[in-house]
Amino acid sequence: MAFALSKLSHRLRDLSRKASDGGTRLIARAQRHESLSAVVQDGTLEGISSTSMGGVGLHTFLESGSSALGAIDRLDGEGLSALLERTCAAGRSVEDHGLDPVPQAAETDPLCAEIPAPGGPAFREIATSRFRSEISALGSQVYGEHKDLAVRVAGSFGQDEWRIVRWDGSDIGFVVPRARVMVTVTARAAGGAITQHDYLSSSRLDFFGEDATRETVLQAARGAAGAARALVGAPPPPGGSHPLLIDHALAKGLAHEAFGHAAEADSFRTSILARDERFRRGERVGSDRISIIDEPIVGDHAYQPVSAHGVIRRKTVIVRSGILDEALTDLFSARDCNMPLRGSARAQDFASPPIPRMSNIRIEMVQPRPLPAPRREVSAETLRDLLGDAGIFERHPEVVYLSGYTGGQVNPKTGAFVFNSLLSYRLRPDAVEVCQPAVFSGSALAALRSIDEAFGDLVLDAIGQCGKAGQQVPSSGGSHAFLYLEPNDEVLVGGRSGP
């Protein structure tokens, strides 16, 4: 894939040298974003929208820690010298305003590289007419199977190209393509409506017309439609502390919200995983069978090979065999918190300040139990049988199964979390009962300690948008297909009390 922003490299390198001559270090970031999106509602294409934006962001800083950011929304190289002068002047005036200095930058080796994108055509190689035809056909086929429901198929694809030039001579280019399809079905019910959804993502921008994509989307729609129909008239879930089974999407929510954000080094003044602004490295937080890992995965929805500071992003083992081990650090937080540099900085766009963020985060266990079929083909009845084979019903007469993740929040200081599922089930040796969506809440550390079994291979395609400090970036992750948690008084299901 060609790197269109490479023509800016010499201009950005000239800026860096000019800044250095004036005693200022510079990190320059250029970005070009292009995308198309469409919605097919009940088999009819509602329209196609396009987005195109780009520009250059400058981050200047002095040895004293004074720093500033500036940006310009153009990619032709015009106006960069004036932008540098304004940004350098703003950085030098930090002391005059009494602002806190930025911590000293960690040492890192210069990097000059063109990092190839995952395979497939580039954004401009796919005609809008082709996308229109393929997403329309996909939406029509999904609706054709579920005409008793409201069916929405939303598809989007695009790419971000980045160029990062650093004061030490680093010059890095990379391209991240992303495509996704989301299926949402809604059933009418007394007093309102019931909505379920599922999604599929890829780094191949031409995947909308592939047979494998169509079959997976149809399968996802069937699962969502079946759940929506089953929820009509379903009872509320049981409340209180229960043995729990959660799927990979809810596990990703737990890993991301409760542990990933707490491991981001800029949060260590208030993080439950830090003490005296230092990561609690070496402390046990879970079973020696369990680890929590953040890692950029090629082709993933949240893939980013290089940080927004121009540092290679590294695999980060936040919890290693139950022990806190590594934090998500960037160029300006690693020294301050006395942790190794992991290259974890991300930025929403060229004009946004980079901060430590996750990429793909997962909960991983040793010796998971196998599944008899692919994840989407595993029914609640099959899960009930798997729990029986694992001997869980010998200890507990009932397990509550929470499926899907629709968001939530965590208090980073206490680790208290509240998440929402898409639906729930009561699993007994002789029965399976569908229940309304449930609230999953409690202590993050207690939930981690409660994880006792894993079922299936790793499923890392739970995707979304992560919000932090006013910025949104793609997120993803998961766990094994299903995780089982022993009952814990600090981990609760919100619902009806009693039998």
C-alpha positions in Angstrom: 0.0 0.0 0.0 1.4 3.4 -1.0 2.2 5.9 1.8 0.6 9.2 0.5 1.9 11.1 3.5 5.5 10.2 2.7 5.8 13.4 0.7 5.4 15.4 3.9 8.4 13.7 5.6 11.0 16.2 4.4 8.8 19.1 5.6 8.3 17.6 9.0 12.0 16.7 9.3 12.9 20.3 8.4 10.5 21.5 11.2 12.1 19.2 13.7 15.6 20.5 12.9 14.4 24.1 13.1 12.8 23.4 16.5 16.0 21.7 17.7 18.1 24.6 16.6 15.9 26.7 18.9 16.4 24.4 21.9 13.0 22.7 21.5 12.2 19.0 20.9 9.4 18.3 18.4 7.0 15.3 17.7 5.0 15.9 14.5 2.0 13.8 13.5 0.3 13.9 10.2 -3.0 12.0 9.6 -5.3 11.4 6.7 -8.7 9.7 7.4 -11.2 8.5 4.8 -14.3 6.5 5.2 -17.7 5.5 3.8 -20.7 4.3 5.8 -24.2 3.2 5.0 -27.4 2.0 6.7 -29.9 -0.5 5.3 -33.2 -0.4 7.2 -35.7 -3.2 6.6 -34.0 -4.0 3.3 -33.9 -0.5 2.0 -30.7 1.5 1.7 -31.1 4.8 3.6 -28.1 6.4 2.1 -24.3 6.6 2.1 -22.1 9.1 3.9 -18.5 9.9 3.5 -15.8 11.4 5.7 -12.5 12.9 4.7 -10.2 14.8 7.0 -6.5 15.4 7.7 -3.9 17.6 9.1 -0.7 18.0 11.1 -0.3 18.2 14.9 2.8 19.4 16.6 4.0 18.6 20.1 6.9 20.7 21.4 8.6 20.3 24.7 11.7 21.6 26.5 14.0 19.8 28.9 12.3 21.7 31.7 9.0 19.9 30.9 7.3 22.9 29.4 5.3 21.7 26.4 2.5 22.7 24.0 0.5 21.3 21.2 -0.7 23.0 18.0 -2.5 21.7 14.9 -3.4 22.7 11.4 -6.1 21.0 9.3 -4.3 20.8 6.0 -1.8 18.4 4.5 -0.1 20.5 1.8 2.7 21.7 4.0 1.6 25.3 4.0 1.5 27.2 7.3 3.7 24.7 9.2 6.5 27.1 9.9 4.1 29.6 11.4 2.4 26.8 13.4 5.8 25.8 14.8 6.6 29.3 15.9 3.2 29.7 17.7 3.5 26.3 19.3 7.1 26.9 20.5 6.1 30.2 21.9 3.2 28.7 23.8 5.5 26.0 25.2 8.0 28.6 26.5 5.2 30.5 28.2 4.1 27.5 30.3 6.1 28.6 33.4 4.5 32.1 33.1 1.1 30.6 33.6 2.0 28.3 36.5 1.1 25.1 34.6 2.5 21.8 35.7 5.4 20.6 33.5 5.3 17.4 31.5 7.4 14.5 33.0 10.7 13.9 31.3 10.6 11.8 28.2 11.9 8.2 28.4 14.8 7.2 26.3 14.1 5.3 23.1 15.9 4.4 20.0 15.2 6.3 16.7 12.9 4.5 14.3 12.6 4.9 10.6 10.1 2.5 9.0 7.2 2.1 6.6 5.0 -0.5 8.4 2.9 -2.4 5.8 -0.9 -2.5 6.3 -2.8 -5.7 6.6 -3.6 -7.3 3.3 -6.4 -6.1 1.0 -7.1 -3.2 -1.3 -6.7 0.4 -0.2 -9.6 2.7 0.5 -9.6 4.5 -2.9 -9.4 1.2 -4.8 -13.0 0.4 -3.8 -15.7 2.2 -5.7 -18.6 3.7 -3.9 -21.0 1.9 -6.3 -19.5 -1.5 -5.3 -19.9 -0.7 -1.6 -23.5 0.4 -2.2 -24.3 -2.8 -4.1 -22.7 -5.1 -1.6 -24.2 -3.5 1.6 -27.6 -3.3 0.0 -27.6 -7.0 -0.9 -26.4 -7.9 2.6 -29.1 -5.8 4.3 -31.8 -7.2 2.0 -30.8 -10.8 2.6 -30.8 -10.3 6.4 -34.2 -8.6 6.3 -35.6 -11.3 4.1 -35.1 -13.9 6.9 -36.6 -11.7 9.7 -39.5 -9.7 8.2 -41.4 -9.8 11.5 -38.7 -7.7 13.1 -37.2 -4.2 12.5 -33.8 -5.0 11.0 -31.0 -2.5 10.6 -27.7 -3.4 8.9 -25.0 -0.7 9.3 -21.7 -1.0 7.4 -18.6 1.2 7.3 -15.1 1.0 6.0 -12.2 3.4 5.9 -8.5 3.9 6.7 -6.3 6.1 8.7 -2.8 6.9 7.4 -0.3 8.3 9.9 3.2 9.9 9.6 5.1 10.5 12.8 8.4 12.4 12.8 10.4 12.8 16.1 13.2 15.1 17.2 15.7 12.2 17.3 15.4 11.5 13.5 12.5 9.0 13.7 10.2 8.9 10.7 7.5 6.3 10.7 4.6 5.7 8.3 1.7 3.3 8.8 -1.8 2.7 7.5 -4.7 1.1 9.5 -7.7 -0.1 7.5 -11.0 -0.9 9.3 -14.3 -2.3 8.1 -17.4 -3.5 10.2 -20.9 -4.6 9.9 -23.4 -4.3 12.7 -26.8 -6.0 12.7 -29.5 -4.7 15.0 -32.9 -6.3 15.3 -35.9 -5.0 17.3 -39.0 -6.9 18.4 -42.1 -5.2 19.5 -43.3 -6.0 23.0 -45.9 -4.8 25.4 -44.8 -1.5 26.8 -41.9 -1.1 24.5 -39.4 -2.8 22.2 -36.6 -5.3 22.6 -33.4 -4.8 20.7 -30.5 -7.2 20.2 -27.3 -6.8 18.1 -24.2 -8.5 16.8 -21.3 -7.4 14.7 -18.4 -8.4 12.5 -15.1 -6.5 11.8 -12.3 -7.0 9.4 -9.1 -5.2 8.2 -10.1 -6.1 4.6 -12.0 -3.2 3.2 -13.6 -5.4 0.5 -15.0 -8.0 2.8 -18.7 -6.9 2.4 -19.2 -9.0 -0.7 -17.4 -12.2 0.5 -19.3 -15.4 1.0 -17.8 -15.9 4.4 -18.9 -12.4 5.5 -22.4 -13.0 4.3 -22.7 -16.3 6.1 -21.3 -14.9 9.4 -23.6 -11.9 9.3 -26.6 -14.1 8.6 -25.7 -16.3 11.4 -25.2 -13.3 13.7 -28.6 -12.0 12.7 -30.3 -15.3 13.4 -28.8 -15.4 16.9 -29.9 -11.8 17.6 -33.4 -12.3 16.1 -33.9 -15.5 18.1 -32.9 -13.7 21.3 -35.2 -10.8 20.6 -38.1 -13.0 20.0 -37.4 -15.1 23.1 -37.2 -12.0 25.3 -40.8 -11.0 24.6 -42.6 -11.8 27.8 -39.4 -13.1 29.5 -39.1 -12.7 33.3 -36.5 -10.6 35.0 -33.2 -12.3 36.0 -32.7 -13.4 39.6 -30.9 -10.7 41.8 -28.1 -11.2 44.2 -24.9 -13.2 44.3 -24.9 -16.3 42.0 -22.5 -18.6 40.1 -22.1 -16.7 36.8 -21.2 -17.6 33.2 -20.3 -14.6 31.1 -19.4 -14.4 27.4 -16.3 -12.9 25.8 -18.0 -9.6 25.1 -18.8 -9.0 28.8 -15.4 -10.3 29.7 -13.8 -7.7 27.4 -15.9 -5.1 29.2 -14.5 -6.3 32.5 -10.9 -6.4 31.3 -11.1 -3.0 29.5 -13.0 -0.9 31.9 -11.9 -2.4 35.2 -8.3 -3.3 34.5 -7.1 -1.7 31.3 -8.0 1.9 32.3 -6.6 1.3 35.8 -3.3 0.2 34.3 -3.0 3.3 32.1 -0.1 5.2 33.6 -1.7 8.7 33.5 -4.4 7.5 35.9 -2.0 6.4 38.8 -3.1 9.2 41.1 -6.5 7.6 41.5 -6.1 4.0 40.1 -7.0 1.0 42.3 -3.9 -0.7 40.7 -1.5 2.0 42.0 -0.3 3.2 45.3 1.6 6.5 45.9 1.4 7.0 42.1 3.3 3.8 41.4 1.9 0.6 39.8 1.4 -2.1 42.4 3.7 -4.4 40.6 4.2 -7.8 42.1 0.9 -7.9 44.0 -1.4 -10.9 43.6 -4.9 -10.0 42.3 -6.1 -13.4 40.9 -5.5 -17.1 40.4 -2.2 -18.2 38.9 -4.2 -19.5 36.0 -5.3 -16.1 34.8 -3.6 -13.2 32.9 -4.8 -9.9 31.4 -3.0 -8.9 28.3 -3.1 -5.8 26.0 -1.6 -6.3 22.6 -1.8 -4.8 19.1 -3.0 -7.6 16.8 -2.5 -7.3 13.1 -5.9 -6.9 11.3 -7.8 -6.2 14.5 -10.3 -3.3 14.8 -8.1 -1.5 17.4 -4.8 -2.3 15.7 -2.1 0.3 16.1 1.5 -0.8 15.5 3.2 2.5 16.6 2.3 4.9 19.3 1.2 8.4 18.6 4.7 9.4 19.9 6.4 7.3 17.3 7.3 4.3 19.5 6.7 0.7 18.6 3.7 -0.5 20.6 4.6 -3.5 22.8 2.6 -6.4 24.2 1.7 -5.5 27.8 1.0 -8.2 30.4 -1.0 -6.3 33.0 -1.7 -9.4 35.1 0.7 -12.3 34.6 -0.4 -15.6 36.2 -2.4 -13.6 38.8 0.3 -11.1 39.6 0.3 -7.4 38.6 3.2 -7.0 36.3 3.1 -4.3 33.5 1.5 -1.0 33.0 0.3 0.8 29.8 3.0 3.6 29.6 3.9 6.2 27.0 6.9 8.3 26.3 6.0 10.9 29.1 4.7 8.6 31.8 7.1 5.7 31.9 9.9 7.4 33.9 7.4 9.2 36.1 5.8 5.9 37.3 9.1 3.9 37.2 7.8 1.4 34.7 9.2 0.3 31.3 8.1 2.1 28.1 5.4 0.1 26.3 4.5 2.6 23.5 0.8 2.8 24.6 0.0 6.4 23.5 -2.9 6.8 21.2 -4.7 9.9 19.9 -8.1 10.3 18.4 -6.7 12.4 15.6 -3.7 14.6 14.6 -5.0 17.5 16.8 -5.6 15.5 20.0 -3.0 15.0 22.8 -1.7 11.4 22.9 -2.4 9.6 26.2 -1.9 6.0 27.3 -4.7 3.8 25.9 -5.5 0.2 25.3 -5.6 -1.6 21.9 -6.8 -5.2 22.1 -7.2 -6.4 25.7 -8.1 -9.9 26.8 -8.5 -12.2 29.8 -6.6 -15.4 29.3 -6.7 -18.6 31.3 -4.5 -21.8 31.1 -6.2 -25.1 30.3 -9.6 -23.9 29.0 -12.2 -26.5 28.4 -13.0 -27.1 24.7 -16.3 -26.1 23.0 -18.0 -28.7 20.8 -18.8 -26.0 18.1 -17.9 -22.5 17.0 -19.0 -19.8 19.5 -22.0 -18.5 17.6 -23.3 -22.1 17.2 -23.2 -22.9 20.9 -26.7 -22.8 22.5 -27.6 -22.1 26.1 -28.6 -25.8 26.3 -25.1 -26.8 25.2 -23.6 -24.4 27.8 -25.7 -26.0 30.4 -24.4 -29.4 29.5 -20.8 -28.1 29.5 -21.3 -26.8 33.0 -22.6 -30.2 34.1 -19.6 -31.9 32.6 -17.3 -29.6 34.5 -19.0 -30.6 37.8 -20.4 -27.1 38.5 -23.9 -28.3 39.1 -22.6 -30.7 41.7 -21.7 -27.5 43.7 -24.6 -25.2 42.7 -28.2 -26.0 41.6 -28.3 -23.0 39.2 -25.9 -20.8 37.2 -26.9 -17.4 35.8 -25.6 -16.8 32.3 -25.1 -13.2 31.1 -24.7 -12.7 27.4 -23.6 -9.6 25.5 -22.3 -6.2 26.6 -24.0 -2.9 26.1 -21.7 -0.6 28.1 -21.1 0.4 31.7 -18.8 2.2 33.9 -16.1 1.7 36.6 -14.8 3.8 39.5 -11.0 3.7 38.8 -10.3 4.5 42.5 -12.3 1.7 44.1 -12.7 -0.8 41.2 -16.5 -0.8 41.6 -18.1 -1.6 38.2 -21.6 -1.6 36.7 -22.1 -3.3 33.3 -25.2 -4.2 31.3 -25.8 -7.4 29.4 -28.0 -8.0 26.3 -29.9 -10.8 27.9 -29.6 -13.5 30.6 -30.5 -17.1 31.3 -31.1 -19.3 34.3 -29.2 -22.6 33.7 -30.2 -25.7 35.7 -29.4 -29.4 35.1 -32.9 -30.0 33.8 -33.9 -26.6 32.4 -32.9 -23.4 30.6 -34.9 -20.2 31.1 -34.4 -17.0 29.1 -34.6 -13.8 31.2 -34.4 -10.1 30.6 -31.1 -8.3 30.4 -29.3 -8.1 33.7 -27.0 -5.6 35.4 -23.6 -7.1 36.3 -21.9 -5.2 39.1 -19.5 -5.4 42.0 -15.8 -5.2 42.7 -13.4 -5.7 39.8 -10.8 -7.4 42.0 -13.4 -9.7 43.5 -14.7 -10.6 40.0 -11.1 -11.5 38.8 -10.6 -13.7 41.8 -13.9 -15.4 41.2 -13.0 -16.6 37.6 -12.7 -20.4 37.9 -13.1 -21.9 34.5 -12.8 -21.0 30.8 -14.6 -22.5 27.8 -13.3 -22.4 24.3 -10.5 -20.7 22.4 -9.8 -17.0 22.7 -12.4 -14.8 21.0 -11.0 -11.3 20.6 -13.5 -9.5 18.3 -15.6 -7.6 20.9 -15.3 -4.1 19.4 -16.4 -0.7 20.3 -15.3 2.9 20.8 -13.4 3.8 24.0 -13.9 7.3 25.4 -11.3 9.0 27.6 -10.4 12.6 28.2 -12.8 13.7 25.5 -11.3 11.4 22.8 -12.8 8.3 21.1 -10.6 5.6 19.7 -11.4 2.1 18.4 -11.2 -0.7 21.1 -11.4 -4.4 21.0 -10.7 -7.5 23.0 -12.3 -10.5 24.7 -11.4 -13.7 26.4 -12.1 -17.3 25.9 -15.6 -17.8 24.5 -17.1 -18.1 28.0 -15.8 -17.6 31.6 -17.3 -19.1 34.7 -17.2 -17.2 38.0 -17.8 -18.8 41.4 -20.3 -16.9 43.6 -18.9 -13.9 45.5 -20.8 -11.5 47.8 -18.9 -8.7 46.0 -20.1 -9.7 42.5 -23.8 -9.3 41.9 -26.6 -9.6 39.4 -29.3 -6.9 39.5 -32.7 -8.4 39.1 -35.6 -9.9 41.0 -34.8 -11.3 44.5 -36.0 -14.8 45.4 -36.8 -17.8 43.2 
